[in-house]
């Protein structure tokens, strides 16, 4: 595998250097499989790599060898064994000596593993670092890093052009059963809310946002659709010109059940990219999950309306709506929708505010939502008009130059049996900074 992997890394290194007049940055995301979870004897499930220092130390040296060979400007790791001082010191020493600034974050309740994000000093100036604790059943966390591009990547000396980026690193909960899908959607919603509030608090104009990590869900899932509705694009799919429907073209993980799937993403949102209002996207995502659960129960749209409406009435009331959500396990427990979120959903559906939904409203707002798109478009048009009254601002965005998954077999939808570095593939994406005109406003 060594020769093949060097070929893949060489392709990335070549992309970075192929045009010195158009400098690039590279970002790598990699779930490195914490030794406390890696089984060394599948017949004895209690036997973990963490019990064998020689195994986990050698594997992590190999991981670092490849990371330092590739030398991405941004490195985001998941399942980093924060609970082992020797391993932490190993990464801090080798990455630090190579010129990286390092931030690490353990999961809540001392779960043992966590996240690491590292950026090269010569590429970025760190402006701020924040930590986000979801405080949910998975004890998951996220990191937010606010950086500015350093001199070598500046194509323009004009100080009026902002060259800042928000980088997020996270690892979402594994969907052990369908009831956890809402938890995962909540985790992404919290990330986007936090990013939005951070921009407002610091009065930041729109800038590129990169969301990196193990999302534990494929292109067929609700999380993927939610992020797409906000304007994010999958960098790997962009580089390979794959559509949202091309979920089978590549994989990045073989999970503990033996299933292979594509779950590792580097999402990109450029500052000139249109996106819906966050709360509207959230409502649409939850209604999408609601619709999926009803369809899984073989309910047609008319059956679903009958399921929701109150008794013999020809409409849906708020109490009937809540009862249906509870029957579908979306509310009524500690990790379900809150009372406030449930009310927000109802307000989104009851567009005329008369307290009930007739069949037409049900179709338009829940089953096949279209009304929110128009409302969001009107709001964004108004914002754009207001912004255009002032001087148009210049900012930086990114185009996707290249993207590589290692081992290379996963790019063809196959998982090689002789790959032992992790149970995840390593994803590296090369971006080229581009100047953009931005009139979008943070509202």
C-alpha positions as CSV (number, residue, x, y, z in Angstrom):
1,X,0.0,0.0,0.0
2,X,3.0,2.3,0.5
3,X,3.7,2.8,-3.2
4,X,0.0,3.5,-4.0
5,X,-0.5,5.9,-1.1
6,X,2.6,7.9,-2.1
7,X,1.2,8.2,-5.6
8,X,-2.1,9.7,-4.1
9,X,-0.1,12.0,-1.8
10,X,2.1,13.1,-4.7
11,X,-1.0,14.0,-6.7
12,X,-2.0,16.4,-3.9
13,X,1.4,17.8,-3.5
14,X,1.6,18.4,-7.3
15,X,-1.7,20.2,-7.2
16,X,-0.5,22.6,-4.5
17,X,2.7,23.4,-6.4
18,X,1.6,23.2,-10.1
19,X,1.0,26.9,-10.4
20,X,3.1,29.2,-8.3
21,X,1.2,32.2,-9.6
22,X,-2.0,30.8,-8.1
23,X,-1.2,29.5,-4.6
24,X,-3.3,26.8,-3.0
25,X,-4.0,25.4,0.4
26,X,-4.8,21.8,1.3
27,X,-7.1,20.5,4.0
28,X,-7.1,16.9,5.3
29,X,-9.7,15.3,7.4
30,X,-9.1,11.8,8.9
31,X,-10.8,9.7,11.6
32,X,-7.7,7.9,12.9
33,X,-9.5,5.2,14.9
34,X,-8.7,5.6,18.6
35,X,-6.8,2.6,20.1
36,X,-9.5,2.3,22.8
37,X,-11.9,1.3,20.0
38,X,-9.7,-0.6,17.6
39,X,-10.1,-4.4,18.0
40,X,-6.9,-6.4,17.6
41,X,-8.7,-9.8,17.9
42,X,-12.2,-9.9,16.4
43,X,-12.9,-13.1,18.2
44,X,-12.2,-11.5,21.6
45,X,-14.2,-8.2,21.4
46,X,-12.6,-7.0,24.7
47,X,-9.1,-7.1,23.3
48,X,-8.3,-3.5,22.2
49,X,-5.2,-2.0,20.6
50,X,-4.9,0.3,23.6
51,X,-3.7,-2.7,25.6
52,X,-0.7,-3.2,23.3
53,X,1.5,-0.1,23.2
54,X,3.7,-1.5,20.5
55,X,0.7,-1.7,18.2
56,X,-0.9,1.7,18.7
57,X,2.4,3.5,18.8
58,X,3.6,2.0,15.5
59,X,0.2,2.7,13.8
60,X,0.1,6.3,14.9
61,X,3.7,6.9,13.8
62,X,2.6,5.7,10.4
63,X,-0.4,8.0,10.4
64,X,1.9,10.9,11.3
65,X,4.4,9.9,8.6
66,X,1.7,10.2,6.0
67,X,0.3,13.5,7.4
68,X,3.7,15.0,7.4
69,X,4.5,13.7,3.9
70,X,1.4,15.3,2.6
71,X,1.9,18.5,4.7
72,X,-1.7,19.8,4.3
73,X,-2.1,23.4,5.5
74,X,-5.1,22.3,7.6
75,X,-5.4,18.9,9.4
76,X,-8.6,17.8,11.2
77,X,-8.5,14.5,13.1
78,X,-11.3,12.6,14.8
79,X,-11.0,9.9,17.4
80,X,-7.8,11.4,18.6
81,X,-6.8,9.6,21.9
82,X,-6.7,12.6,24.2
83,X,-6.7,10.3,27.2
84,X,-3.2,9.0,26.6
85,X,-0.5,11.4,27.4
86,X,2.2,9.6,25.4
87,X,0.2,9.7,22.2
88,X,-0.8,13.3,22.8
89,X,2.9,14.3,23.3
90,X,3.8,12.3,20.1
91,X,1.4,14.4,17.9
92,X,2.3,17.7,19.6
93,X,6.0,17.0,19.1
94,X,6.0,15.8,15.5
95,X,3.3,18.3,14.3
96,X,4.8,21.1,16.3
97,X,8.3,20.5,14.9
98,X,6.8,20.6,11.4
99,X,5.4,24.1,12.0
100,X,1.8,23.4,13.0
101,X,-0.3,25.2,15.6
102,X,-2.3,22.5,17.4
103,X,-5.7,22.5,19.2
104,X,-7.2,19.4,20.8
105,X,-10.5,18.8,22.5
106,X,-11.8,15.8,24.4
107,X,-15.4,14.6,24.3
108,X,-17.4,15.3,27.4
109,X,-17.7,12.9,30.3
110,X,-14.1,11.7,29.8
111,X,-14.9,9.4,26.9
112,X,-11.2,9.1,26.1
113,X,-11.1,10.3,22.5
114,X,-11.8,13.6,20.9
115,X,-10.6,16.0,18.1
116,X,-7.4,17.6,17.0
117,X,-7.1,20.5,14.5
118,X,-3.7,21.8,13.3
119,X,-2.8,24.6,10.9
120,X,0.6,25.5,9.5
121,X,2.0,28.8,10.9
122,X,3.4,29.8,7.5
123,X,-0.1,29.7,6.0
124,X,-2.3,31.1,8.7
125,X,-2.6,33.6,11.5
126,X,-4.9,32.2,14.2
127,X,-7.5,34.9,15.2
128,X,-9.7,32.9,17.5
129,X,-10.4,29.3,18.7
130,X,-13.7,28.1,20.3
131,X,-15.0,24.8,21.6
132,X,-18.6,23.6,21.3
133,X,-20.0,20.9,23.6
134,X,-23.2,19.3,22.4
135,X,-24.0,17.9,25.8
136,X,-26.1,15.1,24.3
137,X,-26.3,11.3,24.6
138,X,-23.2,11.0,22.4
139,X,-20.9,13.4,24.3
140,X,-19.9,14.8,21.0
141,X,-18.0,18.1,20.5
142,X,-16.8,20.4,17.8
143,X,-14.0,22.9,17.3
144,X,-14.2,26.3,15.6
145,X,-11.0,27.9,14.3
146,X,-11.0,31.5,12.9
147,X,-7.9,32.1,10.8
148,X,-6.5,34.6,8.4
149,X,-4.4,33.7,5.3
150,X,-0.8,34.7,5.7
151,X,1.3,36.7,3.1
152,X,2.4,33.9,0.7
153,X,-1.3,33.3,-0.2
154,X,-2.3,36.9,-0.7
155,X,-2.7,37.7,-4.4
156,X,-3.5,41.2,-3.5
157,X,-1.8,43.6,-1.0
158,X,-5.0,45.6,-0.7
159,X,-5.9,45.4,3.1
160,X,-9.5,46.0,2.3
161,X,-9.9,42.5,1.0
162,X,-10.7,40.1,3.8
163,X,-8.8,36.8,3.7
164,X,-10.3,35.0,6.7
165,X,-11.7,31.5,7.1
166,X,-13.9,29.7,9.6
167,X,-12.8,26.0,10.0
168,X,-15.0,23.5,12.0
169,X,-13.8,20.0,13.0
170,X,-16.4,17.5,14.4
171,X,-17.4,13.9,14.7
172,X,-21.1,13.2,14.8
173,X,-22.9,10.5,16.7
174,X,-23.1,7.1,15.0
175,X,-26.7,6.2,14.1
176,X,-27.0,3.0,16.1
177,X,-30.8,3.1,15.4
178,X,-33.2,5.4,13.6
179,X,-34.1,7.3,16.8
180,X,-30.7,8.8,16.8
181,X,-31.1,10.5,13.4
182,X,-32.7,13.5,15.1
183,X,-29.8,13.8,17.5
184,X,-27.3,13.9,14.6
185,X,-29.4,16.5,12.9
186,X,-29.5,18.5,16.1
187,X,-25.7,18.4,16.3
188,X,-25.3,19.9,12.9
189,X,-28.0,22.5,13.7
190,X,-26.1,23.5,16.8
191,X,-22.9,23.9,14.8
192,X,-24.5,26.2,12.3
193,X,-26.2,28.1,15.0
194,X,-22.9,28.6,16.8
195,X,-21.1,29.7,13.6
196,X,-23.9,32.1,12.9
197,X,-23.9,33.6,16.4
198,X,-20.1,33.8,16.3
199,X,-20.2,35.9,13.2
200,X,-22.9,38.1,14.7
201,X,-21.1,38.5,18.0
202,X,-17.8,39.6,16.3
203,X,-19.6,41.5,13.6
204,X,-18.0,39.5,10.8
205,X,-19.0,39.7,7.2
206,X,-19.6,36.5,5.3
207,X,-16.4,34.5,4.7
208,X,-15.6,31.0,3.6
209,X,-16.6,28.2,6.0
210,X,-15.1,24.7,6.0
211,X,-16.8,22.0,7.9
212,X,-14.5,19.0,8.3
213,X,-14.9,15.6,9.9
214,X,-16.7,12.3,10.3
215,X,-20.4,13.0,9.8
216,X,-21.4,9.3,10.3
217,X,-24.0,9.7,7.5
218,X,-24.0,9.4,3.8
219,X,-25.3,11.5,0.9
220,X,-28.7,9.8,1.2
221,X,-29.2,11.2,4.8
222,X,-31.0,14.1,6.4
223,X,-27.7,15.7,7.6
224,X,-26.4,15.8,4.0
225,X,-29.6,17.4,2.7
226,X,-29.7,19.9,5.5
227,X,-26.2,21.2,4.8
228,X,-26.9,21.3,1.1
229,X,-30.0,23.4,1.8
230,X,-27.7,25.9,3.5
231,X,-25.5,26.3,0.5
232,X,-22.7,24.0,1.5
233,X,-21.1,21.8,-1.2
234,X,-19.1,18.5,-0.7
235,X,-15.6,19.4,-1.8
236,X,-14.8,15.9,-2.9
237,X,-17.9,15.6,-5.0
238,X,-17.3,19.0,-6.5
239,X,-13.7,18.0,-7.5
240,X,-15.0,14.9,-9.2
241,X,-18.2,16.5,-10.7
242,X,-20.5,14.1,-8.8
243,X,-24.1,15.0,-8.2
244,X,-26.1,14.6,-5.0
245,X,-27.4,11.4,-6.5
246,X,-24.0,9.8,-6.9
247,X,-23.9,8.3,-3.4
248,X,-22.5,5.0,-4.6
249,X,-19.4,6.4,-6.4
250,X,-17.1,6.4,-3.4
251,X,-16.8,5.2,0.2
252,X,-14.7,6.4,3.2
253,X,-15.5,4.0,6.1
254,X,-16.0,0.4,7.0
255,X,-18.0,0.5,10.2
256,X,-18.1,-2.1,13.0
257,X,-21.0,-3.8,11.3
258,X,-18.9,-4.4,8.2
259,X,-20.8,-2.0,6.1
260,X,-19.0,0.4,3.8
261,X,-20.2,4.0,3.2
262,X,-19.1,7.5,2.4
263,X,-19.3,9.5,5.7
264,X,-16.2,11.8,5.7
265,X,-16.6,15.2,4.2
266,X,-15.0,18.6,3.8
267,X,-17.9,20.9,3.3
268,X,-17.4,24.4,1.8
269,X,-19.6,27.4,1.9
270,X,-18.3,30.4,-0.1
271,X,-19.4,33.9,1.0
272,X,-21.3,34.6,-2.3
273,X,-23.3,31.3,-2.0
274,X,-27.0,31.6,-1.5
275,X,-28.5,29.8,1.5
276,X,-31.9,29.6,3.2
277,X,-32.5,31.1,6.6
278,X,-31.1,28.6,9.1
279,X,-34.4,28.1,11.0
280,X,-36.3,27.5,7.8
281,X,-33.8,24.9,6.7
282,X,-34.0,23.3,10.1
283,X,-37.8,23.0,9.9
284,X,-37.6,21.6,6.4
285,X,-35.0,19.0,7.5
286,X,-37.2,17.9,10.5
287,X,-40.3,17.7,8.2
288,X,-38.2,15.6,5.8
289,X,-37.5,13.2,8.6
290,X,-41.1,13.3,9.6
291,X,-42.1,12.4,6.0
292,X,-39.5,9.6,5.9
293,X,-40.9,8.0,9.0
294,X,-44.5,8.1,7.7
295,X,-43.4,6.7,4.3
296,X,-41.5,4.0,6.0
297,X,-44.8,3.1,7.6
298,X,-46.3,2.9,4.1
299,X,-48.4,5.9,4.6
300,X,-49.4,7.9,1.5
301,X,-49.9,11.7,1.7
302,X,-53.7,11.3,2.3
303,X,-53.0,8.6,5.0
304,X,-50.4,10.9,6.6
305,X,-53.0,13.7,6.7
306,X,-55.5,11.4,8.3
307,X,-52.8,10.3,10.9
308,X,-52.2,14.0,11.8
309,X,-55.7,15.4,11.9
310,X,-57.9,15.5,15.0
311,X,-60.7,12.9,15.1
312,X,-63.4,13.6,12.6
313,X,-62.2,17.2,11.9
314,X,-61.0,18.0,8.4
315,X,-57.9,19.8,9.6
316,X,-54.8,19.4,11.7
317,X,-54.6,21.1,15.1
318,X,-51.5,21.8,17.2
319,X,-52.5,19.1,19.7
320,X,-52.9,16.5,16.9
321,X,-49.6,17.6,15.4
322,X,-47.8,17.1,18.8
323,X,-49.4,13.7,19.3
324,X,-48.2,12.6,15.9
325,X,-44.7,13.8,16.7
326,X,-44.7,11.8,19.9
327,X,-45.9,8.7,18.3
328,X,-43.0,9.0,15.8
329,X,-40.6,9.4,18.8
330,X,-39.6,12.9,17.7
331,X,-40.8,14.5,21.0
332,X,-41.5,13.3,24.5
333,X,-37.9,12.2,25.5
334,X,-34.8,14.0,26.6
335,X,-33.2,14.0,23.1
336,X,-36.3,14.8,21.1
337,X,-37.5,18.2,19.9
338,X,-38.0,20.8,22.6
339,X,-41.3,22.5,23.3
340,X,-39.9,25.7,21.7
341,X,-38.7,23.8,18.6
342,X,-42.0,22.0,18.2
343,X,-43.8,25.4,18.4
344,X,-41.4,26.8,15.8
345,X,-42.2,23.9,13.5
346,X,-45.9,24.5,13.9
347,X,-45.5,28.2,13.1
348,X,-43.5,27.3,10.0
349,X,-46.3,25.0,8.8
350,X,-49.3,27.3,9.8
351,X,-48.3,30.0,7.4
352,X,-51.6,31.9,7.7
353,X,-51.6,31.7,11.5
354,X,-55.2,30.6,11.9
355,X,-54.3,27.7,14.3
356,X,-55.1,24.8,12.0
357,X,-53.7,23.2,8.8
358,X,-56.0,22.1,6.0
359,X,-55.0,19.5,3.4
360,X,-53.5,22.1,1.0
361,X,-51.4,23.6,3.8
362,X,-50.3,20.2,4.9
363,X,-49.1,19.4,1.4
364,X,-47.3,22.7,0.8
365,X,-45.7,23.1,4.2
366,X,-45.0,19.5,5.5
367,X,-45.3,16.9,2.7
368,X,-43.9,18.9,-0.2
369,X,-42.6,22.2,1.3
370,X,-42.3,25.1,-1.2
371,X,-43.6,28.1,0.7
372,X,-40.5,28.6,2.8
373,X,-38.3,28.9,-0.3
374,X,-40.2,31.9,-1.5
375,X,-40.2,33.6,1.9
376,X,-36.5,33.1,2.2
377,X,-35.9,34.3,-1.3
378,X,-37.9,37.5,-0.6
379,X,-35.9,38.1,2.6
380,X,-32.6,37.6,0.8
381,X,-33.5,39.8,-2.1
382,X,-34.4,42.6,0.4
383,X,-31.1,42.1,2.2
384,X,-29.2,42.2,-1.1
385,X,-30.9,45.4,-2.2
386,X,-30.1,47.0,1.2
387,X,-26.4,45.9,0.8
388,X,-26.2,47.2,-2.8
389,X,-27.0,50.7,-1.5
390,X,-23.5,50.7,0.1
391,X,-20.1,50.0,-1.5
392,X,-19.7,46.4,-2.7
393,X,-17.1,44.6,-0.6
394,X,-14.3,42.4,-1.8
395,X,-13.6,39.1,0.0
396,X,-11.9,35.8,-0.6
397,X,-13.5,32.5,-1.5
398,X,-12.2,29.2,-2.7
399,X,-12.4,27.0,-5.7
400,X,-11.9,23.3,-5.4
401,X,-8.8,22.3,-7.4
402,X,-8.5,18.6,-6.5
403,X,-9.6,16.0,-4.0
404,X,-8.1,12.6,-3.1
405,X,-9.2,9.7,-0.9
406,X,-6.7,7.2,0.4
407,X,-6.6,4.2,0.1
408,X,-7.4,4.7,-3.7
409,X,-9.8,1.7,-3.9
410,X,-12.4,3.6,-1.9
411,X,-12.7,6.1,-4.7
412,X,-14.2,3.2,-6.7
413,X,-16.6,2.2,-3.9
414,X,-14.4,-0.7,-2.6
415,X,-12.7,-1.3,0.7
416,X,-9.2,-3.0,0.6
417,X,-8.7,-5.8,3.0
418,X,-5.0,-5.0,3.5
419,X,-5.6,-1.4,4.7
420,X,-4.9,-1.2,8.4
421,X,-4.2,2.5,9.1
422,X,-7.7,3.1,10.2
423,X,-11.3,2.1,9.5
424,X,-11.7,5.4,7.7
425,X,-10.1,6.8,4.6
426,X,-8.1,9.9,4.6
427,X,-9.6,12.8,2.6
428,X,-7.5,15.7,1.3
429,X,-8.8,18.6,-0.7
430,X,-6.8,21.3,-2.5
431,X,-8.4,24.8,-2.6
432,X,-7.4,27.8,-4.6
433,X,-8.2,31.3,-3.2
434,X,-10.3,33.5,-5.5
435,X,-11.4,37.0,-5.1
436,X,-15.2,37.5,-4.7
437,X,-17.6,40.3,-4.5
438,X,-19.9,39.9,-1.6
439,X,-23.0,41.9,-0.8
440,X,-24.6,39.2,1.4
441,X,-25.5,40.3,5.0
442,X,-25.6,38.5,8.3
443,X,-29.0,39.2,9.7
